[in-house]
Amino acid sequence: MDGKQEFVEMMNDWGYSVNARVKFNDFINAVETKEGLIVAVQKIYQGNLF
């Protein structure tokens, strides 16, 4: 693998990490209330992850 391709893959990995953290924080904020928890779990079951 050349340096350019390796850099692109590293940037993609970093982007996935950032997106995962944002989605996790959205989930944590959503489940602070009972209603938020219900909505968050329904979204997960439906495949709509925030």
PADREN-158604 format. One record per residue: x, y, z of N, C-alpha, C, O, CB in turn; residue in one letter; residue number from 0. Coordinates in Angstrom, 2 decimals, padded with zeros to 5 digits. Each point is the difference from the previous one (the first is absolute). Glycine has a CB too. Layout:
N
+---------+---------+---------+---------+---------+---------+---------+---------+---------+---------+---------+---------+---------+---------+---------+------+-----+
!     n.x !     n.y !     n.z !    ca.x !    ca.y !    ca.z !     c.x !     c.y !     c.z !     o.x !     o.y !     o.z !    cb.x !    cb.y !    cb.z ! code ! pos !
+---------+---------+---------+---------+---------+---------+---------+---------+---------+---------+---------+---------+---------+---------+---------+------+-----+
!       X !       Y !       Z !       X !       Y !       Z !       X !       Y !       Z !       X !       Y !       Z !       X !       Y !       Z !    a ! NUM !
...
+---------+---------+---------+---------+---------+---------+---------+---------+---------+---------+---------+---------+---------+---------+---------+------+-----+
end
This chain:
50
+---------+---------+---------+---------+---------+---------+---------+---------+---------+---------+---------+---------+---------+---------+---------+------+-----+
!     n.x !     n.y !     n.z !    ca.x !    ca.y !    ca.z !     c.x !     c.y !     c.z !     o.x !     o.y !     o.z !    cb.x !    cb.y !    cb.z ! code ! pos !
+---------+---------+---------+---------+---------+---------+---------+---------+---------+---------+---------+---------+---------+---------+---------+------+-----+
!  000.86 ! -001.17 !  000.00 ! -000.86 !  001.17 !  000.00 !  000.90 !  001.24 !  000.00 !  000.97 !  000.06 !  000.76 ! -002.84 ! -001.30 !  000.47 !    m !   0 !
!  001.55 !  002.20 ! -002.07 !  000.83 !  001.20 ! -000.05 ! -000.40 !  000.99 !  001.09 ! -001.03 ! -000.16 !  000.65 !  001.32 ! -000.18 ! -003.12 !    d !   1 !
!  000.52 !  001.36 !  002.65 ! -000.22 !  000.97 !  001.07 ! -001.31 !  000.74 ! -000.12 ! -000.65 !  000.28 !  001.00 !  003.08 ! -000.04 ! -000.85 !    g !   2 !
! -002.81 !  000.08 ! -001.38 ! -001.26 !  000.73 ! -000.22 ! -001.20 ! -000.84 !  000.42 ! -000.88 !  000.49 !  000.70 !  001.95 !  000.75 ! -002.60 !    k !   3 !
! -001.09 ! -002.48 !  001.48 ! -001.11 ! -000.89 !  000.36 ! -000.05 ! -000.23 !  001.51 ! -001.07 ! -000.03 !  000.60 !  001.24 ! -001.10 ! -002.84 !    q !   4 !
!  000.99 !  000.99 !  002.85 !  000.06 ! -000.19 !  001.45 ! -000.55 !  001.22 !  000.72 ! -000.72 ! -000.13 !  000.99 !  002.71 ! -001.38 ! -001.27 !    e !   5 !
! -001.65 !  002.69 ! -000.21 ! -000.52 !  001.24 !  000.60 ! -001.51 !  000.08 ! -000.14 ! -000.69 !  000.38 !  000.95 !  002.85 !  000.77 ! -001.48 !    f !   6 !
! -002.68 ! -001.50 ! -000.64 ! -001.45 !  000.02 ! -000.22 ! -000.69 ! -000.96 !  000.98 ! -001.03 !  000.35 !  000.57 !  001.38 !  000.23 ! -003.02 !    v !   7 !
!  000.20 ! -001.75 !  002.63 ! -000.60 ! -000.97 !  000.92 !  000.07 !  000.49 !  001.45 ! -000.94 ! -000.20 !  000.77 !  001.57 ! -001.64 ! -002.34 !    e !   8 !
!  000.48 !  002.48 !  001.93 !  000.10 !  000.55 !  001.35 ! -001.03 !  001.09 !  000.22 ! -000.59 !  000.08 !  001.08 !  003.03 ! -000.62 ! -001.04 !    m !   9 !
! -002.68 !  001.38 ! -001.03 ! -000.99 !  001.07 !  000.12 ! -001.41 ! -000.58 !  000.08 ! -000.83 !  000.49 !  000.76 !  002.34 !  001.05 ! -002.03 !    m !  10 !
! -001.77 ! -002.59 !  000.48 ! -001.30 ! -000.66 !  000.08 ! -000.21 ! -000.60 !  001.39 ! -001.09 !  000.14 !  000.57 !  001.18 ! -000.64 ! -003.03 !    n !  11 !
!  000.92 ! -000.15 !  003.00 ! -000.10 ! -000.58 !  001.34 ! -000.26 !  001.08 !  001.03 ! -000.82 ! -000.18 !  000.91 !  002.36 ! -001.67 ! -001.59 !    d !  12 !
! -000.85 !  002.98 !  000.55 ! -000.21 !  001.11 !  000.94 ! -001.43 !  000.51 ! -000.12 ! -000.64 !  000.29 !  001.02 !  003.08 !  000.34 ! -001.18 !    w !  13 !
! -002.94 ! -000.50 ! -001.06 ! -001.38 !  000.46 ! -000.21 ! -001.01 ! -000.94 !  000.63 ! -000.97 !  000.44 !  000.61 !  001.69 !  000.65 ! -002.72 !    g !  14 !
! -000.51 ! -002.40 !  001.96 ! -000.90 ! -000.97 !  000.61 !  000.01 !  000.14 !  001.52 ! -001.04 ! -000.10 !  000.65 !  001.41 ! -001.47 ! -002.58 !    y !  15 !
!  000.80 !  001.80 !  002.49 !  000.14 !  000.16 !  001.44 ! -000.76 !  001.24 !  000.49 ! -000.70 ! -000.05 !  001.01 !  002.94 ! -001.09 ! -001.11 !    s !  16 !
! -002.09 !  002.23 ! -000.62 ! -000.70 !  001.23 !  000.37 ! -001.51 ! -000.20 ! -000.11 ! -000.75 !  000.39 !  000.89 !  002.71 !  000.99 ! -001.67 !    v !  17 !
! -002.41 ! -001.97 ! -000.32 ! -001.43 ! -000.24 ! -000.17 ! -000.56 ! -000.90 !  001.09 ! -001.11 !  000.22 !  000.48 !  001.40 !  000.07 ! -002.94 !    n !  18 !
!  000.46 ! -001.31 !  002.84 ! -000.45 ! -000.90 !  001.06 ! -000.15 !  000.76 !  001.31 ! -000.97 ! -000.21 !  000.73 !  002.10 ! -001.73 ! -001.87 !    a !  19 !
! -000.18 !  002.81 !  001.46 ! -000.07 !  000.78 !  001.23 ! -001.20 !  000.93 ! -000.01 ! -000.69 !  000.14 !  001.02 !  003.18 ! -000.27 ! -000.81 !    r !  20 !
! -002.75 !  000.76 ! -001.34 ! -001.16 !  000.91 ! -000.11 ! -001.29 ! -000.78 !  000.19 ! -000.89 !  000.44 !  000.73 !  002.18 !  001.06 ! -002.30 !    v !  21 !
! -001.40 ! -002.64 !  000.91 ! -001.21 ! -000.82 !  000.13 ! -000.18 ! -000.51 !  001.44 ! -001.11 ! -000.04 !  000.51 !  001.34 ! -000.65 ! -002.92 !    k !  22 !
!  000.87 !  000.30 !  003.04 ! -000.07 ! -000.46 !  001.39 ! -000.46 !  001.13 !  000.91 ! -000.85 ! -000.22 !  000.86 !  002.69 ! -001.44 ! -001.31 !    f !  23 !
! -001.30 !  002.86 !  000.26 ! -000.43 !  001.14 !  000.82 ! -001.46 !  000.34 ! -000.25 ! -000.72 !  000.33 !  000.95 !  003.05 !  000.55 ! -001.00 !    n !  24 !
! -002.79 ! -000.96 ! -001.19 ! -001.41 !  000.22 ! -000.31 ! -000.87 ! -001.01 !  000.74 ! -001.04 !  000.36 !  000.55 !  001.66 !  000.56 ! -002.81 !    d !  25 !
! -000.19 ! -002.18 !  002.27 ! -000.75 ! -001.04 !  000.69 ! -000.05 !  000.27 !  001.50 ! -001.06 ! -000.10 !  000.61 !  001.73 ! -001.54 ! -002.38 !    f !  26 !
!  000.46 !  001.97 !  002.36 !  000.05 !  000.28 !  001.45 ! -000.92 !  001.16 !  000.34 ! -000.73 ! -000.06 !  001.00 !  003.10 ! -000.79 ! -000.89 !    i !  27 !
! -002.35 !  001.90 ! -000.91 ! -000.88 !  001.14 !  000.25 ! -001.47 ! -000.39 ! -000.15 ! -000.84 !  000.50 !  000.75 !  002.64 !  001.03 ! -001.56 !    n !  28 !
! -002.11 ! -002.41 ! -000.13 ! -001.38 ! -000.39 ! -000.25 ! -000.57 ! -000.85 !  001.13 ! -001.19 !  000.09 !  000.29 !  001.67 ! -000.01 ! -002.72 !    a !  29 !
!  000.36 ! -000.88 !  003.08 ! -000.53 ! -000.94 !  001.00 !  000.00 !  000.57 !  001.42 ! -000.17 ! -000.74 !  000.97 !  000.98 ! -001.11 ! -002.42 !    v !  30 !
! -000.63 !  003.15 !  001.57 ! -000.03 !  000.60 !  001.33 ! -001.41 !  000.03 !  000.59 ! -000.17 !  000.15 !  001.21 !  002.13 !  001.23 ! -001.85 !    e !  31 !
! -002.97 ! -001.52 ! -000.21 ! -001.38 ! -000.07 !  000.48 ! -000.60 ! -001.34 ! -000.44 !  000.49 ! -000.64 ! -000.92 ! -000.74 !  003.18 !  000.83 !    t !  32 !
! -000.81 ! -002.92 !  000.77 ! -000.67 ! -001.26 ! -000.34 ! -000.53 !  000.05 ! -001.44 !  000.14 ! -000.97 ! -000.74 ! -000.77 !  000.63 !  003.17 !    k !  33 !
!  000.03 !  001.46 ! -002.81 ! -000.53 !  000.13 ! -001.34 !  001.13 ! -000.05 ! -001.04 ! -000.14 ! -000.63 ! -001.05 ! -001.78 !  001.99 !  001.95 !    e !  34 !
!  003.03 ! -000.71 ! -000.58 !  001.15 ! -000.02 ! -000.90 !  000.56 ! -001.39 ! -000.18 !  000.41 ! -000.39 ! -001.09 !  000.11 !  002.71 !  001.78 !    g !  35 !
! -000.51 ! -003.08 !  000.40 !  000.49 ! -001.38 ! -000.07 ! -000.89 ! -000.83 ! -000.91 !  000.51 ! -000.77 ! -000.83 !  000.42 !  000.97 !  003.15 !    l !  36 !
! -002.22 ! -000.06 ! -002.18 ! -000.94 ! -000.76 ! -000.83 !  000.20 !  000.34 ! -001.47 !  000.06 ! -000.90 ! -000.85 ! -001.72 !  000.85 !  002.74 !    i !  37 !
!  001.76 !  001.33 ! -002.21 !  000.18 !  000.43 ! -001.38 !  001.34 ! -000.51 ! -000.55 !  000.07 ! -000.48 ! -001.14 ! -001.48 !  002.53 !  001.58 !    v !  38 !
!  002.46 ! -001.95 !  000.37 !  001.33 ! -000.44 ! -000.44 !  000.01 ! -001.50 ! -000.29 !  000.57 ! -000.42 ! -001.00 !  000.48 !  002.25 !  002.36 !    a !  39 !
! -001.67 ! -002.62 ! -000.51 ! -000.03 ! -001.45 ! -000.21 ! -000.83 ! -000.34 ! -001.23 !  000.36 ! -000.90 ! -000.76 ! -000.09 !  000.52 !  003.24 !    v !  40 !
! -001.38 !  001.09 ! -002.67 ! -000.81 ! -000.25 ! -001.20 !  000.80 !  000.31 ! -001.27 ! -000.09 ! -000.74 ! -000.98 ! -001.99 !  001.28 !  002.29 !    q !  41 !
!  002.86 !  000.54 ! -001.28 !  000.82 !  000.34 ! -001.17 !  001.02 ! -001.10 ! -000.28 !  000.25 ! -000.34 ! -001.15 ! -000.56 !  002.78 !  001.65 !    k !  42 !
!  000.90 ! -002.98 !  000.56 !  000.99 ! -001.06 ! -000.17 ! -000.66 ! -001.24 ! -000.61 !  000.55 ! -000.59 ! -000.93 !  000.77 !  001.47 !  002.88 !    i !  43 !
! -002.48 ! -001.26 ! -001.43 ! -000.69 ! -001.18 ! -000.54 ! -000.40 !  000.19 ! -001.46 ! -000.03 ! -000.96 ! -000.76 ! -000.80 !  000.45 !  003.05 !    y !  44 !
!  000.52 !  001.75 ! -002.68 ! -000.40 !  000.29 ! -001.36 !  001.20 !  000.20 ! -000.93 ! -000.16 !  000.10 ! -001.22 ! -001.91 !  000.94 !  002.12 !    q !  45 !
!  003.25 ! -001.00 ! -000.32 !  001.20 !  000.19 ! -000.81 !  000.34 !  001.45 ! -000.26 !  000.90 !  000.30 ! -000.77 ! -001.40 ! -002.45 ! -000.27 !    g !  46 !
! -000.22 !  003.06 !  001.69 !  000.25 !  001.43 ! -000.14 !  000.84 !  000.47 !  001.17 ! -000.54 !  000.33 !  001.06 ! -001.63 !  000.01 ! -002.31 !    n !  47 !
!  003.46 ! -000.33 !  001.08 !  000.88 !  000.33 !  001.11 !  000.26 !  001.50 !  000.07 !  001.07 !  000.48 ! -000.36 !  000.00 ! -002.73 !  000.15 !    l !  48 !
! -002.04 !  002.95 !  000.65 !  000.06 !  001.45 !  000.25 !  000.31 !  000.79 ! -001.21 !  000.08 !  001.22 !  000.06 !  000.62 ! -001.70 !  002.17 !    f !  49 !
+---------+---------+---------+---------+---------+---------+---------+---------+---------+---------+---------+---------+---------+---------+---------+------+-----+
end
